[in-house]
Amino acid sequence: MKRIVLLFFAFLLHISLSLATPRIDSLMSMLNIHTNPGTERADLLADISSAYWIKSPDSSEVYGLKALELATQLDYHLGMANANRTLGVCHWARGNHDDGLKYLLDALTLYRALDDSLGIANATMNIALVYRDQGDYDNAFPRFFISYDMFKNLDRKDRLVNTANHLGLAYFRTDKLAEAQRYFNEALALSKEINYQYGLATALHHLGNISQKQKNHQAALDFYEKSLKIQQSINDWEGATHTMHSIGSIYAEKQEYTLAIEKLKTAEQWAHKVSSKMMLSEIYLELKEVYAAQNKFHQALSYYEAYTKTQDSVLNAQKTRELLRMEHQHELEKKEQHLTIQEQKIALLRQESKIKLLWVYLLGIGILLTAGLASMFSYLQRLKNQKNRELMEKQQRLTQIELENTRLKEQELAKELEHKHKELTSYSLNFIQKNELVDDIKESLRLLKKNSDQQTGKKLEQIQRMLNTNFQIDRDWEDFRLHFEKVHQRFFIQLKERCPDLSPSELKLCTLIKLNMNLKEAARILGISPESVKTARYRLRKKLDLPKQQNLNEFLQQLDQSLQPDRPVSIAVRYQHGTFSKN
């Protein structure tokens, strides 16, 4: 269900982008006409900034700052309020919640001074959205209610529909489904009243989400079907794709897998049509789970690989955008810091010049101004201390920026380590699948040998000996070892330090124990019987010279532990629950 909510936000963003482009083109044309630095140009700059909110937050900030600068020069308070609001929303869209709140609170103050009710309601709603996305519902809900009441008093039903949907979604996120349903129903009724088809489809979809969470599948299907019909009528294929995916997930939950696959493949076609990689990755994952539930592991593995490839593409694109944004922001902050320091130096030089002139004047008038001189000296000392404090604060802010950059780099390293874990798990699965296949072939040969003549039996026996002879191939083990060392970088080093004369076979057994594999899994990969694995474990324990009270598994898990996340379940357990394909 969480994936469904996230995917719904994705198609809202796509629709916002598609609607923003023609509006931006129109506003830019008007901006080229209004070249004089007046209030009309300030309003146009603010409108362009708001049009870029989701399409390009960086561009939104550029035009918002231009609007704020021009409005401030003109002492145009409404323009200053609008510019602050657009800057607040663009920072919120980029996840800069603190900066977003600062601009939005400034906008709210200006709107209140102007007694602009609509501006107050809009800014209050935006502030509520920032708090909601921070998970601060204690601050979010009161502001939602204030803006809700204000839009109702202003008879702005279009804004009221959006507010009701936002309130419903906040309650849905906090698992207060009755309140969420009440506001979604209100958004539904208002949308019908003003013939707001998009709002109507959105409310129906939200109500479907609630029914699905309550396991009321038929009601959820009814809501989704109604939403889908509206979306298709207004050519909202992004929304239709999302809704079709939700319908497929309902049939999957009902274990009606044929219908589920039909709906999900339709959603897959539509996702290709609208070029939505994010939705494609979610649909691929859902199809993988449906096929795995039917024990169709070959198809499940195929869709899982498609999901991984698409998800990597989405994550790489997001990572690139984030790195570019951070680099751009860092350069701006560096330039801003440099300019600030230069201004401070100029101010200090001017101050020093004033001090020198003052001393010449004081020397001229002599003893009569001794008291004034002492007072001036005290003032200058306080001014110097203030400048020193300001410089120290600037340095602290730079330090905080560096710490934030370090934190982001650590997050990227954590993501890379998780990806390596997935690759290692995939290689482990391939070993199990390959060895299962060999076991199946051996069993088939044994059965054929029973029912065949002597000559054929000899040939089958020869093939069986070839399989036994070539069962353990070190080529796959070498690839596996390379992926294992990427994740557990010091594991083999620490083992060798403990026991330098461990054989290659014993090292292989250590890696399988490290991956929480049971006797059966290890036996299949090593090509030996479970009893032989038991014997090998006993010999390994003696070779490592472990005390009787120390568990071999715990000892190996502790090696290289500082680099690894928790991995509490074995591959066999995840295998049984359909996490991996068997074919």
Secondary structure by P-SEA (a helix, b strand, c coil): caaaaaaaaaaaaaaaaaaaaaaaaaaaaaaaaaccccaaaaaaaaaaaaaaccccaaaaaaaaaaaaaaaaaaccaaaaaaaaaaaaaaaaaacaaaaaaaaaaaaaaaaaaaccaaaaaaaaaaaaaaaaaaccccccaaaaaaaaaaaaaacaaaaaaaaaaaaaaaaaaacaaaaaaaaaaaaaaaaaaacaaaaaaaaaaaaaaaaaaacaaaaaaaaaaaaaaaaaaacaaaaaaaaaaaaaaaaaaacaaaaaaaaaaaaaaaaaaaccaaaaaaaaaaaaaaaaaacaaaaaaaaaaaaaaaaaaaaaaaaaaaaaaaaaaaaaaaaaaaaaaaaaaaaaaaaaaaaaaaaaaaaaacccaaaaaaaaaaaaaaaaaaaaaaaaaaaaaaaaaaaaaaaaaaaaaaaaaaaaaaaaaaaaaaaaaaaaaaaaaaaaaaaaaaaccaaaaaaaaaaaaaaaaacccaaaaaaaaaaaaaaacaaaaaaaaacccccaaaaaaaaaaaacccaaaaaaaacccaaaaaaaaaaaaaaacccccccaaaaaaaccccccccccccaaaaaaacccccc
